[in-house]
Amino acid sequence: MSIRVSNLRVPVEEPETSLPDHLARTLGLTPADLGRWRVVRKALDVRDKRHLRFVYNFEVDLPADERQIVHTAAARPHPAAQVELHDEPPFSMPAPGPTPLPDRPVVVGSGPAGLVCAYFLAKHGYRPLVLERGTRVNDRIRDVRRFDEGGPFHPESNYLFGEGGAGTFSDGKLTCRGTGPDVMRVLELFAECKGQQAGKPSILYYHRPHLGSNRLPAVVKAIRREIEHAGGEVRFLTRVEDLHFDDTGLRGVMTSSGFVPTSVVVLAPGHSARDTYTMLAARRVPMTPKPFQFGVRVEHPQAVVNEVQFGPRHGRYEEILGNADYSLVARGAHDLFTFCMCAGGHVIPSVSEEGYFCTNGMSLSKRDSPFANSGLVVTIPVGAFGGTDLLAGVRLQERYERAAYELGRGEYKAPVQLARDFLGARPTTTMPASSYPRGGVPCDLRAVLPPIVVDALLAGLPQMDRRWHGRFLPDAVLAGPETRGSSPVRIDRDPATRESPGVPGLYPVGEGAGFAGGIVSAAVDGLRTAKAVVGKYAPFSG
């Protein structure tokens, strides 16, 4: 059992070398008496612009009587800090199950969910086979860079498909609402991957941990190499096209390179594998339509965001903290909220199929672009999909992405509009400055947005401007549509076994299965499915 010290506030100007003094003072000890301690959470409080603070939570192991220390510290006045006993079980994997595996387990997809699941299976002797429809991450980087420069679109090697999944080019945020040993173990795995300085110890505790899209490829490669070193295998440019199963369970998967026999498939296709959804629907694998996010990207000069968030001393704070981020919500009939905010970032073409267009955002580890962008989205309820088809949400995405592609002249240019023009119902006629690499087309964005999104923007943008005291709207540029914030369908699974209720041996995981929303939550979902497989089956010995 340890002691948890929460809500200890420290001025951002102070170096972290002062933390032992603050912590010891809170506990009524000297720094020499602290013993082992660690930061478990660090967040930035920007509410008082004159005095920005970091807010820390600590875990402390002490040889003395812990209950007495907690009692004494709780009675001692200290601004907002809380001291309490803390007991959390350590991370553990289950003992291997008794059921033999006739073939290797197959993991479909090498995004965060699939890659982390395969990592833990490999480390425990299951020799998984990972099937990835796209290319290795180095080849993928080359293809994405070529596309950004105006080159051709590669249908299997792009911002969404390829080693690492969509998360590789989505800013590298490692934010997760969940807590506990599984979350910490995933963050530790990412922090351990130090190839090309990929790992960052601060991701273990910072409230909004961020790696950057330039660091993520090294993390992805490091995990893949660990899988291979532990007996697993990764096959690229191998697209799963069908599942073979009967009433007793799986028999194997048909791929673009031939048939693979297996009785266990971890299905982690990502939220843009529309052909996989179509195949599953045709095979009557149980699925359910679900709400998903739809909106635009909003872009500002980063200097404006810094001034709003850091206040009158923003220049000094920029030197200490770097570029500022933000989070906003506007309440209404359908709440409008920011999503995947990219400080010092770039608007990118989040495209997985030729002839369609949608946006996303990313930033590099230094976050040094002069622009800041964020998703500005509303949750589309199932009843607004406009159809009863199981894949009606996908059809909704496709309709507006197709319109955006055509508005972008078939060249993957971004439809853009000044926020003030949008509110005034007038098309933008001059292309504003933007980070988007392939150029834009000034327009009226109503042509590429569902009415529910238009209404939410009309109601929400003025609210956000008031929150920023008139600084949100003057420089805001909207680009759209943003359609891939989450999956519009859930691949059903039993909450206890984590298997498909219609196909024994099929384990849907991650964002594409509708059970996660971000890199860490998807990776944790993959880890927990690895635990389910380990607990049921014996390691593969063939």
N, C-alpha and C positions, 0 to 999 in steps of 0.2 A: 504494500500500500504506500502511496506517495501523497504529497501535498500539491494541490493545484492553486496557484495564485492567478487571479483573473482581473482584468480591467486595470492594469497598472499603466499609467499614462506617463510618457516621456517626451519632452520636446524633440522635434525632428532634428534640431541642430546638434543634439548630444550624440556622441559616438556610442556604438554598442558596447564599447569597453566599460561604459558606466553602468551597465545593467546589473552586475553583481552588487554594486552599492545600493541601487534602488531596491533590489529584491531582498537583500539582507535587512535593510531598514524596515521594509514592510513586515518581515518576520521577527524583528527585534533581535537580530543576530549580527555578527560581524561577517564580512565576505569570506573569511577563512573558515567559518563554521558551516558554510552552505552545503558542502559536499557536492554530489552530482546534481546538475540542473540542466534543463534545456527549454528553449522557446518552443511552445506548441502552437502559437498563433500570434501573428503580427498584422495589424490593420492600421490604415491611415485615417485619422479623424480630421476632416476639413471644415467642420461646422463653424469653428471660430477662426476666421481668416487671419486674424492678427497673431494667433498662437496655434499653429498646426501641431498636432500630437500624433505619435505612434502609440497604439494601444496594444499591450502585450498580455499574453497568458503564458504561464510557466508551469512546468512540472518539476518538483524538487524532491529528491530522496535524502532523507536525513537519518543519521544513526540515533539521534535522541528520540525521546517519546513524542511521536507525531501528534497525538491527540492534544497533549498539553500545549504544544506550539500553536496548533490551530486555534485552540481556545484563547490563548493569550493574544495572538495576532488579531483574532476577530474582535476582541475587546478594545484593541488599540485603535484610536482614530486615524484613518488614512483616507485621502480623497478617492472614493469610489472603489478602491482595490478590495477584492474579496479573497478570503483564504478558506479552503475547505479540504477535507480528506478526499482522495481520489483513488479509485481502484478500477482498472480496466484490464480485462484479460488480454494476454499477448496474442499475436497472430499465430495461427496454427492451421495445418492442413489435416484432413481426416485420414485415418488409416485406409489403405487400399481395400476395396471391396472384394468379394469372392467370385464374382461373375467373370469368366474368361473372355477375352476379346479375340475372335478369330482373325481379325484384320486390324490394321492401325486405325485409330480414330482420325477422322478427317475434319479439318477446320476450314470453312469456306470464308475467305476474306482476311486480309492482313491489316485491317484498321485496328484501333486500340483494343476493341473487344476481342477480336480474333487473335491478335498477336499476343496479348497478355494471357489469354486462355491457353494458347499453344505453349507459351513459355513455361507455365506451371505444370502443364501435362508433361512436357519434355523433361523438366527437372525431377519429376517423380517417376520416370521410366516408361512413359506411355508412347514415346516415339511418334508424335502426331505428324500427319501430312497436311501441310497448309497449301490450299489452292487459291491463288490470287490471279484474277482476270487481267490485271495490269502488269506494268513493268517494274523492275527494280527501281529503288528510289533515285539513284543517280541518273538513270535513263529518263525517269519521269521529270526530274528537275530540268534536264536539257529540253524535253518536249514542251514543258510549260513555258520555259523562257522563250523558246522559238515561237510559241503561240502568242505570248505577250507582245512580241516584236512584230506581229502581223502575219505570222506563218500559219500553216494549215492546222486544223483541229485533229487531234489523234483520239479516236473513240475509246481506246483502252489505256491511255496514258495522258492524264490531264489533271485538273485541279481536284477531281473527285475520285478517280480510279487510279490504282497503282499502290505500290508498297507504302504502308502507313495510312491509307485511306484518306478521307476528306480532311482529317485532323492535321495532316502534314502541312497543309497550306491554309490554316485557319487561325493564325496568330499564336498558337501554342499556349493558349490559356489552360491552366490546370486547376481552375476553380471547381469546387464540388460542394454541394450542400450537405452531403453525408459526412459522417465522422466514424471513427472506430478503427480497429486494427486492420481491416481489409483496405480501407482508404489509405491508411498510413503505409501499408506494405506496397501499394501501387506507386505512391509518391516516392518511396525509397527506391523502388526499381528504376524510376525515371532519373532520380538523382544519382544513382550508381553508374548510369551510362555516360561516362566522361569522355568518350571518343570525340576528338576535336573540340574539347571543352564544352561538350553538350550538357553535362550535368550541372545543376546549380543547387547547392544545399538549401538555399532559402525557399525552394519550392515545398519543402517539408512543413513550413509554418506560415508563409506569407498568405494573407487573406485573399489576394488576387495574384497567385503565382503565375509567372509568364516566362516561357522559354524563348519564343520567337521562331518563325518559320525557317530561319537559317540554322537553328540548332536541332530542330526536330528530326531532320533526316539522319543525323548521326545517332540519335536515340533509337530510331527505328532500326537502323542497321545493326547497332549493338545488340538489341533484343533478338533480332533474327539470327545473328551469329551464335548467341547463347542457345537458341533453339536447336540449331544445326549441331553445335558442339555436344549437346546432350542427347543426340540421336534422332532429332526431328528432321523434317525435310520441308523445304518451301519450293513450290513450282510456280513460276510466273507465266503470264500469258496463257493461263489455263482457266477458262470460264466454265462454271458449272451450268449446264443446260437442262438437266432433269434429275429428279430423284426416283430411284427404284425402291419400292416398298410394297409390302402386303399387310395382311391383318396382324401379323406377328411383329412387324417392324421393318427397319431399313435393310436393304440388300446392297445398296451402293449408289453412286452418283455417276451420271453420264456427263462428261466434260468435252470441251472443244478438242481435247487430245485423246479421248477414248474413255472407256469405262473404268471406274475405280471401285472395287468391292469394299464395303465397310458396313458395320452395324451401328456406328456412332458418328453422327454429323453435328458439329457445332456450326450453326448457320449465322454468320456475322457479315451480311452482304453490304451494309451501309444503307443510308436512307435514300440513295439515288439509283439503286439497282432495280429499275422499273421492270426490266425483262425478267428478273428473278421473281418479283411480285406476280407478274402475269403467269409465269410457269407454276408457281405455288397455287394460284387461284384455279388454274386448269386442272391441277392434280388434287384439288379439294382439300388442301392443307388448311386447317382452321385459321382464319384471319378475321380481324375486326377493323372497320374504319375508325379512325381516331382524329381528334382535333389536331391541327398543326398551325405553325406560325407563317404568316404571309405579310409582306410589307415592302419597304424600300431601304436603301442605304442613305443615311444623311451624313454629309461631309462638311466640316468646318476647317478654317485655318487652325492649326494646333495652338498658335499663340492666343487665340480667343479662348479656347478651352482652358489653357493655363491661367489666364487672367481671371476667368470666372471661378475656377476651382481653388486657386491658391491665393486670390485676393490681391491687395495692393503691394504685397512683398513678393509677387509671383516670380520676379527675376531671380531673387535669392533662392527661393524654394526650388525653382527649376534646376539650379546647380546641384542641389542636394538630392532631389527626388526624381529628376528627369521630367518627361512630359506627363501631364495629368490625364486621367480618364474620368468617366462619369457614368451615372446610372439614373435614369429618369422614368417615371410612370405618369401617364395622364389618365385619369379616371373618366369613364363614360359608359355608354351602352355596351361598348366593346373597348376594354382598356387598351391603350397604346403604350408600348414600353420599348426601351432600348435593349439591345441584345447583341452580344459579341462585340463590345466596344473596342476599337483598335486605336490606341493612342499612337501618334507618330506612324500611322499605317498607310495602307493602300487599298483602294477598292479594286476587286478582282472579278474576272468572269468565271462564275461557278457553274461550269457547263459540263454535262456528261453525255450529251447527245447532239449530233450535228443538226442544225436547224432550229435550235432552241437557245434562249438566253436568259440568264438570271445573274444576280450579283452576290457577292460576299465580301468579307474584309479580312485582311491579314496585316501583320507587322513583323519586322525583324527584331532581334533581341535588343538592339539599341533604341528602337522606337524613335528614329531620327528623321522620319519624313516630316515635311512642313504641314501635313494634313492629318486630321483626326477623323475617323469615320465610325459609324455604329449602325447596326441594324435597327430599324424603327418599325416594329411589327405589331400585328394584332393576331389573336388566336381565332382561327376560323372554326366554328363548330360544325359538327358533322351535318347538321340540318341545313347548312348553307352551301354544301358541296354542289347542289344542283342535280342530283341523281341518286338512285338507290343502288347503283352498281357498287360492288365491293371496293373497286378501285376508283370511285368517283373523285376522291381527293387528288389522286394522280392526274386524272383527266383535267381537273381544275388547274393544277399547276401547268400542265402542258399547254392548255389553251392560251394562258397569258404569257408563258415563255415563248410560244410561237409568235404571238403578236409582237413581243419585244424584239425578237430576232428580225422580223420583217421591218419594224420601225428602225432598227439599227442597220438597215440597208444590206442585210445578209452578210455583214462583215464583223459581227460580234461587237459593234459599237454600242455604248451604253446609252439608253434613253435617259436624258437628264432634264431637270427643271428646277429653277430657283424656288425655294419654299414659298416666298412671297407671291410669286406668280401662280403657284399651285393654289394658294388660298384665294387669290384674286380671279381664279378661273380663266387665266390667260396663258397661252403657250410661251415658253421661253424661246427667244429668237437668236440669242448670241451664246455661244458655248462658254460657260464659266470655267475658271481654273479647276483642275481636278487631278487626283492621283491615278485615275483609271488609265491603264497602259495603252489600250487600243483606240482611244479617242471616243468622243460621245456625239450624240445627236440631240440638240435642243428640241423639246417637244412639250406636249401636254400629257403627263403621266397617267391621266385618267384612262387612256387607251390601253394600259397594260396592268390595271389594278381592278380587282373586284369592288363592287359598290360598298361592301362592308369595310374594306380597307380605306377607300376614299372618305367615307363618313368618319372613320376613326381619326384619320389625319386632319380633317377639317376641324374636328372637335379638340384634338390633342395638341396640335402644334402651337396654338395660342397659349395653352396651359404651360407647356414647356418653356415658351418665351417668357412668361411671367415668372417662372421659377428662376430663370437666369436674368431677371430684371431687364428684359428687352435686348439681351445679347444673343439669344438662340436663333431668331429668324433672319436678321439682316444679312448674315454671311452663309446661311445654310443652303446647300445644294443637295437635291434629292436625285438619286439614281435608282432605277428599278427595272424589273421587280426583284424582290428578295423572296424566294419561294422555298429554299431548302433548309430552313431553320430546324425542322424536325420531320419525322416521317408521318405521312397521312394514313398509315395503316399499321396495325399491330399484328404480328405473327403470334397467335395464342400459345401460351405454355402453362403447364400446371405449376402453381406457386411452390409446391413442395418438391417435386422431382425436377422441375425446370425443363421438362420435356414437352413436346407438342402433344396435346391430348388426342390427336388423331394419328400420330406417327411415332410410336415408341422408338427411342434412339435419336430423335431429332431434337436438338437443343437450340432454339432461337435466342440470340443474344444481341445486345448493343442497340445503337440508335436505329439501325435499319429494321430491327425487330420491334421497335417501339418501346424499349425498356431503358433508355438512357438519353441524356441530353448534354453531351460534351465529352471531351477526351477522358477525363478521370472517371466519370460515372460509367462510361462505356467500358473502360478497362476494368473497373471493379465488377461490373456485370460479367465480364469474361472470366475474371478470377473466381467468382462464386460458382459459375458453371463448371470450371475446372474442378472445384471442390466436389460438385455433384457427381461428375464423371469418376473422379478418383474414389469417392466413397462407395460407388456401385460396382466398379470393375477392377479387376486385377491388372497390373501393368502388362502391356503387350510384350510377348516374349518370342514372337515369330521371327 
